[in-house]
Amino acid sequence: MKRRKPGARKQAALRLRRRRMLRRILAWTGAVAFAAAFLVLIPLGLAREPAAICIDDPATFPEAGVEGWSGEQLENAATIVTTASALGFGRDGQILGVMTAMGESSLRNIDYGDWETRGFTNPDGTRTTSIGLFQQQEWWGTVEARMDPATSATLFFERLGRLPDWQQLPPSHAIHRVQVNTDRDYYARFQEDAATIVDTLAGACVAGRA
C-alpha cells in the first residue's frame, strides 16, 4: 500500500477545518439574519394594529371614514348612538336612528329641508318646516331643539319607543311609522351602512387612553 505523504494529510485536515468553519459562519449568519428580521417585523406588526375607536372622542374616528361616511357624519352618528343607549335602546334601535338620519339628512345637521330642496308641501298644502338631522317639522319642537343633534335624536327615540312592537316590524317600516314619510321602504337602503357604523363605534375604547 502506498503511504500518504505527511503533507497530504495536513492539507486534508486543513480542508476539513475550513469546511467546518464555513458551516459555522453560515449558521451564525443565518441566525443573525433571522434575529434581525424578527426585530424588524415586531414593530411593523405593532404599527399595523388598528387604533382604538372611542365613541366619545371624534379624534379617534377613522380618517378614511366608515362605508363612505366620515367627519361630521360619523360625529352625528355617534351622538345618535350614545343618545339611544342612554334612553335604553340597544343595537337594533341605534341602527334605526342612524338609518333615519342617513335617509333624512345624510347625517348632516342641516338648517333646511324638503321645501327648500324639492318644494315639498304638507298634505294641507302648507310649506314643510323640516330641519336638522331627522328633518323634523315644527310640531316636533322648537328650532333649537330640532337643530341640536342629541335633542332631535331624543325626540325620535321617544316617539319610536311609543310605537307598539316596533322591534317586530321591518326596520324601514318602523321608521316610516315614526317619520310619516311617503315610502315606507325608503330607509332600507341605509340599513347595512348604519349597522356597520354602529358596530364600529361600539368597539371597546382602551381604558386610560390619553
QUIBELGI-V714296 format. One record per residue. N is the residue number from 1. RES is the residue in three letters. OMEGA is omega in whole degrees, 0 to 359 (* if undefined). D_LAST is the distance of its C-alpha to the last C-alpha in Angstrom with 1 decimal. Layout:
n=N res=RES omega=OMEGA d_last=D_LAST
n=N res=RES omega=OMEGA d_last=D_LAST
This chain:
n=1 res=MET omega=181 d_last=85.4
n=2 res=LYS omega=181 d_last=84.1
n=3 res=ARG omega=178 d_last=82.1
n=4 res=ARG omega=179 d_last=78.7
n=5 res=LYS omega=179 d_last=78.7
n=6 res=PRO omega=180 d_last=76.4
n=7 res=GLY omega=180 d_last=74.8
n=8 res=ALA omega=179 d_last=73.8
n=9 res=ARG omega=179 d_last=72.2
n=10 res=LYS omega=179 d_last=70.1
n=11 res=GLN omega=180 d_last=69.0
n=12 res=ALA omega=179 d_last=68.1
n=13 res=ALA omega=179 d_last=66.1
n=14 res=LEU omega=179 d_last=64.3
n=15 res=ARG omega=179 d_last=63.4
n=16 res=LEU omega=178 d_last=62.1
n=17 res=ARG omega=180 d_last=59.9
n=18 res=ARG omega=180 d_last=58.6
n=19 res=ARG omega=179 d_last=57.7
n=20 res=ARG omega=180 d_last=55.9
n=21 res=MET omega=180 d_last=53.9
n=22 res=LEU omega=179 d_last=53.1
n=23 res=ARG omega=179 d_last=51.8
n=24 res=ARG omega=180 d_last=49.6
n=25 res=ILE omega=180 d_last=48.2
n=26 res=LEU omega=179 d_last=47.4
n=27 res=ALA omega=180 d_last=45.7
n=28 res=TRP omega=179 d_last=43.7
n=29 res=THR omega=178 d_last=42.7
n=30 res=GLY omega=180 d_last=41.6
n=31 res=ALA omega=179 d_last=39.5
n=32 res=VAL omega=180 d_last=37.8
n=33 res=ALA omega=179 d_last=37.2
n=34 res=PHE omega=180 d_last=35.7
n=35 res=ALA omega=180 d_last=33.3
n=36 res=ALA omega=179 d_last=32.3
n=37 res=ALA omega=180 d_last=31.8
n=38 res=PHE omega=181 d_last=29.7
n=39 res=LEU omega=179 d_last=27.4
n=40 res=VAL omega=185 d_last=27.0
n=41 res=LEU omega=180 d_last=26.5
n=42 res=ILE omega=178 d_last=23.7
n=43 res=PRO omega=179 d_last=21.2
n=44 res=LEU omega=178 d_last=22.6
n=45 res=GLY omega=178 d_last=22.1
n=46 res=LEU omega=181 d_last=18.5
n=47 res=ALA omega=181 d_last=18.1
n=48 res=ARG omega=180 d_last=19.8
n=49 res=GLU omega=184 d_last=17.7
n=50 res=PRO omega=179 d_last=16.4
n=51 res=ALA omega=179 d_last=12.8
n=52 res=ALA omega=176 d_last=11.7
n=53 res=ILE omega=179 d_last=12.8
n=54 res=CYS omega=186 d_last=11.5
n=55 res=ILE omega=181 d_last=14.5
n=56 res=ASP omega=180 d_last=13.0
n=57 res=ASP omega=182 d_last=10.9
n=58 res=PRO omega=180 d_last=13.7
n=59 res=ALA omega=181 d_last=11.7
n=60 res=THR omega=181 d_last=11.3
n=61 res=PHE omega=181 d_last=15.1
n=62 res=PRO omega=179 d_last=17.5
n=63 res=GLU omega=180 d_last=18.9
n=64 res=ALA omega=180 d_last=22.2
n=65 res=GLY omega=178 d_last=22.2
n=66 res=VAL omega=181 d_last=23.6
n=67 res=GLU omega=177 d_last=27.4
n=68 res=GLY omega=179 d_last=27.8
n=69 res=TRP omega=186 d_last=25.8
n=70 res=SER omega=174 d_last=22.9
n=71 res=GLY omega=181 d_last=21.1
n=72 res=GLU omega=182 d_last=22.5
n=73 res=GLN omega=179 d_last=24.2
n=74 res=LEU omega=178 d_last=21.2
n=75 res=GLU omega=178 d_last=19.6
n=76 res=ASN omega=176 d_last=22.9
n=77 res=ALA omega=179 d_last=23.1
n=78 res=ALA omega=178 d_last=19.8
n=79 res=THR omega=179 d_last=21.3
n=80 res=ILE omega=182 d_last=24.5
n=81 res=VAL omega=181 d_last=22.9
n=82 res=THR omega=178 d_last=20.9
n=83 res=THR omega=179 d_last=24.1
n=84 res=ALA omega=180 d_last=26.3
n=85 res=SER omega=180 d_last=24.2
n=86 res=ALA omega=180 d_last=24.4
n=87 res=LEU omega=177 d_last=28.1
n=88 res=GLY omega=179 d_last=28.6
n=89 res=PHE omega=178 d_last=29.1
n=90 res=GLY omega=185 d_last=28.0
n=91 res=ARG omega=183 d_last=27.6
n=92 res=ASP omega=179 d_last=31.2
n=93 res=GLY omega=179 d_last=30.8
n=94 res=GLN omega=178 d_last=27.5
n=95 res=ILE omega=178 d_last=29.2
n=96 res=LEU omega=180 d_last=32.1
n=97 res=GLY omega=180 d_last=30.1
n=98 res=VAL omega=176 d_last=28.4
n=99 res=MET omega=183 d_last=31.8
n=100 res=THR omega=181 d_last=33.4
n=101 res=ALA omega=175 d_last=31.1
n=102 res=MET omega=183 d_last=31.5
n=103 res=GLY omega=184 d_last=35.3
n=104 res=GLU omega=188 d_last=35.5
n=105 res=SER omega=187 d_last=33.3
n=106 res=SER omega=179 d_last=31.5
n=107 res=LEU omega=176 d_last=28.3
n=108 res=ARG omega=184 d_last=28.7
n=109 res=ASN omega=187 d_last=29.2
n=110 res=ILE omega=182 d_last=32.6
n=111 res=ASP omega=177 d_last=35.0
n=112 res=TYR omega=184 d_last=38.1
n=113 res=GLY omega=187 d_last=39.7
n=114 res=ASP omega=180 d_last=42.7
n=115 res=TRP omega=182 d_last=45.3
n=116 res=GLU omega=186 d_last=43.8
n=117 res=THR omega=184 d_last=43.2
n=118 res=ARG omega=177 d_last=46.1
n=119 res=GLY omega=181 d_last=48.4
n=120 res=PHE omega=176 d_last=48.0
n=121 res=THR omega=175 d_last=49.7
n=122 res=ASN omega=180 d_last=49.8
n=123 res=PRO omega=180 d_last=52.7
n=124 res=ASP omega=177 d_last=54.6
n=125 res=GLY omega=180 d_last=54.3
n=126 res=THR omega=179 d_last=51.8
n=127 res=ARG omega=174 d_last=48.8
n=128 res=THR omega=182 d_last=45.6
n=129 res=THR omega=186 d_last=42.8
n=130 res=SER omega=178 d_last=39.8
n=131 res=ILE omega=173 d_last=36.4
n=132 res=GLY omega=181 d_last=32.7
n=133 res=LEU omega=186 d_last=30.8
n=134 res=PHE omega=180 d_last=33.5
n=135 res=GLN omega=181 d_last=36.4
n=136 res=GLN omega=180 d_last=37.6
n=137 res=GLN omega=191 d_last=40.9
n=138 res=GLU omega=179 d_last=41.7
n=139 res=TRP omega=175 d_last=42.8
n=140 res=TRP omega=183 d_last=39.3
n=141 res=GLY omega=181 d_last=38.2
n=142 res=THR omega=176 d_last=37.7
n=143 res=VAL omega=181 d_last=36.5
n=144 res=GLU omega=181 d_last=33.3
n=145 res=ALA omega=183 d_last=32.7
n=146 res=ARG omega=179 d_last=33.4
n=147 res=MET omega=175 d_last=31.2
n=148 res=ASP omega=185 d_last=28.2
n=149 res=PRO omega=182 d_last=26.4
n=150 res=ALA omega=181 d_last=25.4
n=151 res=THR omega=179 d_last=28.9
n=152 res=SER omega=176 d_last=30.8
n=153 res=ALA omega=178 d_last=29.1
n=154 res=THR omega=178 d_last=30.0
n=155 res=LEU omega=179 d_last=33.6
n=156 res=PHE omega=185 d_last=33.7
n=157 res=PHE omega=176 d_last=32.5
n=158 res=GLU omega=178 d_last=34.8
n=159 res=ARG omega=177 d_last=37.7
n=160 res=LEU omega=181 d_last=36.8
n=161 res=GLY omega=179 d_last=36.6
n=162 res=ARG omega=180 d_last=40.2
n=163 res=LEU omega=183 d_last=41.5
n=164 res=PRO omega=174 d_last=43.4
n=165 res=ASP omega=180 d_last=42.3
n=166 res=TRP omega=180 d_last=40.0
n=167 res=GLN omega=182 d_last=38.5
n=168 res=GLN omega=180 d_last=41.9
n=169 res=LEU omega=170 d_last=42.3
n=170 res=PRO omega=185 d_last=41.2
n=171 res=PRO omega=181 d_last=37.9
n=172 res=SER omega=179 d_last=39.4
n=173 res=HIS omega=177 d_last=42.3
n=174 res=ALA omega=178 d_last=40.1
n=175 res=ILE omega=179 d_last=38.3
n=176 res=HIS omega=180 d_last=41.8
n=177 res=ARG omega=179 d_last=42.9
n=178 res=VAL omega=186 d_last=40.1
n=179 res=GLN omega=182 d_last=40.2
n=180 res=VAL omega=177 d_last=44.0
n=181 res=ASN omega=186 d_last=43.9
n=182 res=THR omega=184 d_last=46.9
n=183 res=ASP omega=185 d_last=45.9
n=184 res=ARG omega=179 d_last=44.5
n=185 res=ASP omega=186 d_last=43.4
n=186 res=TYR omega=187 d_last=41.6
n=187 res=TYR omega=184 d_last=38.0
n=188 res=ALA omega=182 d_last=38.6
n=189 res=ARG omega=183 d_last=37.7
n=190 res=PHE omega=188 d_last=34.1
n=191 res=GLN omega=183 d_last=33.6
n=192 res=GLU omega=179 d_last=32.4
n=193 res=ASP omega=181 d_last=29.8
n=194 res=ALA omega=179 d_last=28.6
n=195 res=ALA omega=179 d_last=28.3
n=196 res=THR omega=180 d_last=26.3
n=197 res=ILE omega=180 d_last=23.8
n=198 res=VAL omega=181 d_last=23.6
n=199 res=ASP omega=178 d_last=23.1
n=200 res=THR omega=181 d_last=20.4
n=201 res=LEU omega=182 d_last=18.4
n=202 res=ALA omega=180 d_last=19.1
n=203 res=GLY omega=182 d_last=17.3
n=204 res=ALA omega=176 d_last=14.9
n=205 res=CYS omega=183 d_last=11.2
n=206 res=VAL omega=180 d_last=9.5
n=207 res=ALA omega=177 d_last=9.0
n=208 res=GLY omega=180 d_last=6.2
n=209 res=ARG omega=181 d_last=3.8
n=210 res=ALA omega=* d_last=0.0
